[in-house]
Amino acid sequence: MVATDTKTTPSTDSVTNSGTAAARFEQPTGTSRTTGTNLSTGATGAEAPAGDRGRTSIADVVVVKIAGMAAREIPGVHDMGGGLSRTIGAVRDRVPGGRPNVGRGVKVEVGERQTAIDLELVVEYGVSIKELASDVRENVILAVERITGLEVVEVNIAIDDVRLPDDEDSSASGGDQSRVA
């Protein structure tokens, strides 16, 4: 819709976001801007800007991988995932040609414009969990929002374990041996 006078007028294309309406607005003739990003639907027709024609959808696995990589970048995060997933991951890492699963310990819900993320972390002993959680949360939100354009509404962090200084990986210490005969 093109405004015929100098007032800014809303178009008929509005999107509902958690009960509040966010509308697309147009400036006076010759200039236009949009507020908000709707990743799932784009404009159609020859009059729409080329970058807005068509649909963009983001799979859950994309957000999982981005969040997993961003969380692992923070010093003090030793590993991710619960005990069983870490055990399975250790076996997987030993298989020749196996790649580490960057999505281990990450669960997401992805909507059209928003996402919520749950992380399970193992932290190094001595690291402030409160500061670590804040750093992880900030890094994950920045990475996901920058790369995907989705709004991150929450990042929930569960600390599942702490790695003690004298803990060794079972692969390095021969931990597969039984103490009893």
Disulfide bonds with the S-S distance in Angstrom:
none
